[in-house]
Amino acid sequence: MGAAVHYHGAEAQIELGGRRIFVAHWDHHGYAMACTGDWDLVCCGHSHAAGVEQVANVKGGRTWLVNPGTVAGLAGPATWALGDLAAMRFQVLSMAA
C-alpha cells in the first residue's frame, strides 16, 4: 500500500487534472515561476498574504498565481485556497467565524 502523503521537498512540479502546477514556499520564487509561462498554476506562500491573480508571462499569456495566505492563522484569521482545475477558478476562504 502506498503512502498517503508524498514529500516533494522545497518545491514541487506536478501534473494534476491535466494542468501543469508548480508549488513553492517563497512568494518571490512563485512569482518568478509564474512569469516563465511554463505552468498553468503556481502556488506559493511565505508572505501570509492571501491572493489570487493572473500574472503576465514571457510567452505572452497569463499564469494563475495563488497564495492561500496563512493556514495556521498567523497574524490574522486562518485562510486557505480552493481551486477548480477544470474551470481554472480559485478563491481564498477564511476560517474566521
C-alpha positions as CSV (number, residue, x, y, z in Angstrom):
1,M,0.0,0.0,0.0
2,G,1.4,3.4,-1.0
3,A,1.9,6.4,1.4
4,A,-1.0,8.9,1.7
5,V,1.4,11.8,1.7
6,H,4.4,12.5,-0.6
7,Y,7.0,15.0,0.4
8,H,8.3,16.9,-2.6
9,G,10.9,19.0,-0.8
10,A,11.4,22.7,-1.3
11,E,9.3,22.8,-4.4
12,A,7.1,20.6,-6.5
13,Q,6.4,20.2,-10.2
14,I,3.2,18.2,-10.6
15,E,0.5,17.5,-13.2
16,L,-3.0,17.2,-11.8
17,G,-6.2,17.3,-13.7
18,G,-4.3,17.8,-16.9
19,R,-2.8,21.0,-15.5
20,R,0.9,21.8,-15.0
21,I,1.4,23.0,-11.4
22,F,4.4,24.4,-9.7
23,V,4.4,24.8,-5.9
24,A,7.0,26.7,-3.8
25,H,7.1,28.2,-0.3
26,W,8.7,31.5,-1.2
27,D,6.3,34.1,-2.8
28,H,9.0,35.7,-4.9
29,H,10.0,32.3,-6.2
30,G,6.4,31.6,-7.1
31,Y,6.0,34.9,-8.9
32,A,9.2,34.3,-10.9
33,M,8.0,30.8,-11.9
34,A,4.6,32.2,-13.0
35,C,6.4,34.7,-15.2
36,T,8.0,31.8,-17.2
37,G,4.8,30.7,-18.8
38,D,5.7,27.1,-18.2
39,W,2.9,26.5,-15.7
40,D,-0.9,26.7,-15.7
41,L,-0.9,27.4,-12.0
42,V,1.7,28.4,-9.5
43,C,1.0,28.1,-5.7
44,C,3.2,29.8,-3.2
45,G,3.2,31.2,0.3
46,H,5.6,32.7,2.9
47,S,4.1,36.2,2.9
48,H,0.9,35.0,4.8
49,A,-1.0,37.4,2.4
50,A,-3.7,35.6,0.6
51,G,-4.2,36.3,-3.1
52,V,-5.4,35.0,-6.4
53,E,-4.2,36.7,-9.6
54,Q,-3.2,36.2,-13.1
55,V,0.4,37.1,-13.9
56,A,1.6,38.1,-17.4
57,N,4.3,35.7,-18.5
58,V,7.1,35.9,-21.0
59,K,5.3,33.7,-23.5
60,G,2.5,36.3,-24.0
61,G,0.0,34.6,-21.8
62,R,-1.1,34.7,-18.2
63,T,-0.5,32.3,-15.4
64,W,-2.5,31.8,-12.3
65,L,-0.6,32.7,-9.1
66,V,-2.4,31.6,-5.9
67,N,-1.3,32.2,-2.3
68,P,-3.5,30.6,0.3
69,G,-2.5,33.1,3.0
70,T,-1.9,31.7,6.5
71,V,-3.5,28.3,7.0
72,A,-2.1,28.4,10.6
73,G,-3.9,31.7,11.4
74,L,-0.6,33.6,12.0
75,A,-1.2,37.3,12.3
76,G,-4.8,37.0,11.3
77,P,-7.6,34.6,10.6
78,A,-6.7,31.2,9.1
79,T,-7.2,31.2,5.3
80,W,-6.9,28.6,2.6
81,A,-7.4,28.4,-1.2
82,L,-9.9,26.3,-3.1
83,G,-9.4,25.7,-6.8
84,D,-11.4,24.2,-9.6
85,L,-8.7,23.0,-12.1
86,A,-11.2,22.1,-14.8
87,A,-12.6,25.7,-14.9
88,M,-9.4,27.3,-13.6
89,R,-11.3,29.2,-10.9
90,F,-9.7,29.9,-7.5
91,Q,-10.9,31.5,-4.3
92,V,-9.5,32.2,-0.8
93,L,-11.6,31.2,2.1
94,S,-11.4,32.2,5.7
95,M,-11.9,30.1,8.8
96,A,-12.9,33.2,10.8
97,A,-16.3,32.9,12.5
